[in-house]
Amino acid sequence: MGRSAKTAVIVDDDEFFRMALRTILTNTLGFSDVLEAETFDQANALLSEKHIDLAVFDSTMPGMAGLGSLKQVRDRYPHLCLVVAAVSKRREDILLALQAGVNGYIPKNIGLKEFSSALTQILGGMVYVPASIANPSIAGSADQIPIAELEVAATLTPRQKDVLTLVVKGNSNKEIAKELGLGEGTVKVHLASLFRTLGVHTRSAAAAKGAVIVWENARSLH
């Protein structure tokens, strides 16, 4: 029998934010157990002790050495749905979080309904970021994109970029095959190649790392 109960951890030192997010997770998104941590060390302890499905981190937690600290979490727990909820909407902060392998970056100043919708999209397999980076027309210049991602993007074929774009959107192999007019076997071959190129082992990690590449590719077309 599969595991149906879902557990989340909220990592934030703001008691009122934790209270609001707990309500969303339990009442709207159906999480059966919602844990809380006020420091990065407390969060790491919970992650090591329990099976956590979703972790929502503030970007400036006590014990964190910047957003880069989240890469440690991603490396240790590759299947964890990892989300940043932060006040900052600076493009460089969002890109740092994506580089670390998060599945989404949600601004804290959006409404509860919008926050819930963003989490729903992330849990459905999409990578969520604010419009300031997702919309190529208002995105920053190419020199703000990490060099490593630009180098990887340059090695991808047009078809690989098409597949990666749909992975970032949360499409299944069957949906990708239908959208691109390919066989599912061909899609799997492209995905295996993308995993090697991106240096990842899971679909969620590919989506998170690919988000930067996809949006930079879209920006370059405008």
Secondary structure, DSSP 8 states (H G I E B T S, - for coil): ------EEEEE-S-HHHHHHHHHIIIIIS--SEEEEESSHHHHHHHHHHS--SEEEE-SS-TT--SGGGHHHHHHH-TTSEEEEEES---HHHHHHHHHHT-SEEEETTS-HHHHHHHHHHHHTT--B--HHHHSGGG---GGGS-HHHHHHHHH--HHHHHHHHHHHTT--HHHHHHHHT--HHHHHHHHHHHHHHHT-SSHHHHHHHHHHHHHHHHHHT-
